[in-house]
């Protein structure tokens, strides 16, 4: 039976931020928060989680939910509605 080679290379320490993006722990500022316009999947249909949260925010703001938003557009709209409603903001905490 052949022995499997073990890699002596260290793997980068990666962590997920709250938006599910992966970034290098040593370079969090540049890798973990990316402009939605730069997302490679930004033109795809928004996720179920985005749709659900947008529905909640839209209801609170008294606005209609646009079901046709892309992932990137949904992310931007979430930011807008969070500022409008105050929901989901850190508020200095």
VOBA-1610 file (N, C-alpha, C; in pm, whole numbers, padded with zeros to 5 digits, always signed):
BEGIN
Unk+00084-00116+00000Unk+00000+00000+00000Unk+00089+00124+00000Unk+00060+00219-00086Unk+00141+00340-00098Unk+00109+00436+00015Unk+00210+00501+00065Unk+00191+00600+00170Unk+00146+00732+00107Unk+00047+00792+00164Unk+00000+00921+00115Unk+00098+01029+00159Unk+00129+01120+00068Unk+00220+01230+00100Unk+00146+01332+00185Unk+00213+01383+00284Unk+00156+01487+00367Unk+00214+01620+00323Unk+00130+01719+00318Unk+00175+01852+00279Unk+00235+01923+00399Unk+00354+01978+00379Unk+00417+02055+00485Unk+00380+02202+00477Unk+00303+02237+00374Unk+00263+02375+00359Unk+00150+02407+00457Unk+00162+02525+00517Unk+00059+02569+00609Unk-00060+02622+00530Unk-00179+02587+00570Unk-00300+02636+00506Unk-00334+02773+00564Unk-00383+02865+00479Unk-00419+02997+00532Unk-00534+02987+00631Unk-00530+03074+00729Unk-00636+03080+00830Unk-00751+03160+00772Unk-00860+03094+00736Unk-00973+03165+00678Unk-01092+03156+00772Unk-01171+03260+00767Unk-01293+03264+00848Unk-01403+03323+00762Unk-01527+03291+00798Unk-01642+03346+00727Unk-01691+03469+00801Unk-01724+03574+00725Unk-01785+03687+00790Unk-01936+03665+00793Unk-02010+03761+00842Unk-02154+03742+00858Unk-02229+03732+00727Unk-02166+03772+00617Unk-02233+03763+00489Unk-02194+03638+00412Unk-02121+03547+00476Unk-02088+03420+00413Unk-01968+03426+00322Unk-01900+03539+00318Unk-01782+03550+00235Unk-01663+03499+00312Unk-01567+03443+00241Unk-01447+03392+00305Unk-01336+03492+00287Unk-01262+03518+00392Unk-01149+03610+00383Unk-01032+03555+00461Unk-00914+03598+00429Unk-00794+03559+00500Unk-00793+03634+00632Unk-00776+03562+00741Unk-00782+03622+00874Unk-00674+03728+00894Unk-00563+03717+00822Unk-00455+03814+00834Unk-00481+03939+00750Unk-00581+03936+00666Unk-00608+04047+00576Unk-00758+04071+00568Unk-00824+04077+00683Unk-00970+04085+00688Unk-01025+04209+00619Unk-00960+04322+00637Unk-01012+04446+00584Unk-01033+04442+00433Unk-00941+04383+00360Unk-00950+04387+00215Unk-01026+04269+00157Unk-01042+04160+00229Unk-01102+04041+00172Unk-01242+04008+00220Unk-01280+04051+00338Unk-01407+04004+00391Unk-01526+04088+00350Unk-01504+04214+00318Unk-01614+04299+00276Unk-01586+04344+00134Unk-01671+04299+00044Unk-01650+04328-00097Unk-01772+04400-00151Unk-01748+04500-00234Unk-01855+04575-00297Unk-01942+04479-00378Unk-02074+04483-00358Unk-02161+04393-00434Unk-02143+04403-00586Unk-02102+04519-00635Unk-02078+04533-00779Unk-01961+04448-00827Unk-01878+04405-00734Unk-01761+04323-00769Unk-01783+04174-00745Unk-01900+04135-00697Unk-01928+03993-00672Unk-01934+03919-00805Unk-01871+03803-00812Unk-01877+03723-00934Unk-02015+03664-00957Unk-02092+03648-00851Unk-02228+03593-00864Unk-02334+03700-00842Unk-02295+03825-00848Unk-02386+03935-00821Unk-02504+03945-00914Unk-02490+03893-01035Unk-02600+03901-01132Unk-02699+03785-01120Unk-02671+03692-01030Unk-02763+03579-01010Unk-02885+03626-00930Unk-02990+03546-00936Unk-03112+03574-00861Unk-03080+03582-00712Unk-03147+03674-00643Unk-03123+03687-00499Unk-03151+03555-00428Unk-03088+03535-00315Unk-03104+03412-00240Unk-03236+03414-00162Unk-03275+03299-00115Unk-03396+03290-00033Unk-03384+03370+00094Unk-03266+03369+00154Unk-03243+03445+00277Unk-03255+03595+00250Unk-03198+03639+00137Unk-03209+03781+00102Unk-03356+03819+00079Unk-03429+03734+00008Unk-03571+03761-00021Unk-03650+03773+00110Unk-03627+03680+00200Unk-03700+03680+00327Unk-03670+03806+00409Unk-03542+03841+00418Unk-03503+03957+00497Unk-03553+04086+00430Unk-03545+04091+00298Unk-03597+04207+00226Unk-03747+04222+00247Unk-03818+04112+00253Unk-03962+04115+00278Unk-03989+04178+00415Unk-03915+04135+00515Unk-03929+04190+00649Unk-03900+04340+00650Unk-03787+04378+00590Unk-03749+04519+00589Unk-03848+04604+00508Unk-03890+04551+00393Unk-03986+04624+00309Unk-04117+04646+00383Unk-04165+04543+00451Unk-04289+04555+00529Unk-04275+04663+00636Unk-04161+04662+00706Unk-04138+04762+00811Unk-04133+04902+00755Unk-04075+04916+00633Unk-04061+05048+00572Unk-04187+05089+00496Unk-04285+04998+00486Unk-04407+05028+00414Unk-04386+05036+00264Unk-04291+04958+00215Unk-04258+04958+00072Unk-04279+04819+00014Unk-04298+04815-00118Unk-04315+04686-00184Unk-04180+04620-00209Unk-04180+04487-00204Unk-04060+04410-00233Unk-04048+04390-00383Unk-03932+04422-00439Unk-03904+04398-00581Unk-03847+04257-00594Unk-03926+04166-00644Unk-03888+04024-00655Unk-03785+03998-00765Unk-03755+04099-00847Unk-03666+04078-00961Unk-03521+04115-00931Unk-03488+04152-00809Unk-03353+04196-00776Unk-03251+04082-00788Unk-03130+04118-00827Unk-03019+04023-00828Unk-02959+04018-00688Unk-02863+03928-00667Unk-02795+03920-00538Unk-02733+04054-00500Unk-02662+04115-00594Unk-02595+04242-00565Unk-02696+04352-00537Unk-02800+04361-00619Unk-02904+04462-00599Unk-02975+04441-00465Unk-03002+04317-00431Unk-03069+04285-00304Unk-02982+04329-00186Unk-02852+04306-00196Unk-02761+04345-00090Unk-02763+04496-00069Unk-02760+04569-00179Unk-02766+04716-00170Unk-02899+04762-00112Unk-03007+04698-00153Unk-03141+04735-00105Unk-03154+04705+00044Unk-03097+04594+00087Unk-03097+04560+00230Unk-03027+04672+00308Unk-02911+04717+00259Unk-02839+04825+00326Unk-02925+04951+00335Unk-02990+04985+00223Unk-03075+05105+00221Unk-03189+05094+00323Unk-03257+04979+00322Unk-03371+04962+00411Unk-03329+04951+00557Unk-03211+04896+00583Unk-03162+04892+00721Unk-03141+05033+00773Unk-03085+05120+00689Unk-03065+05258+00732Unk-03198+05331+00748Unk-03291+05299+00662Unk-03423+05362+00669Unk-03500+05319+00793Unk-03493+05190+00826Unk-03571+05136+00938Unk-03493+05130+01069Unk-03360+05130+01061Unk-03277+05113+01180Unk-03259+04968+01219Unk-03323+04877+01147Unk-03316+04735+01177Unk-03185+04676+01125Unk-03117+04597+01207Unk-02998+04527+01163Unk-02870+04608+01169Unk-02878+04731+01213Unk-02758+04813+01224Unk-02693+04789+01360Unk-02563+04800+01364Unk-02489+04776+01489Unk-02516+04882+01594Unk-02549+05003+01550Unk-02576+05114+01642Unk-02467+05134+01744Unk-02340+05120+01699Unk-02226+05146+01786Unk-02194+05036+01885Unk-02261+04923+01876Unk-02239+04814+01972Unk-02131+04722+01922
//
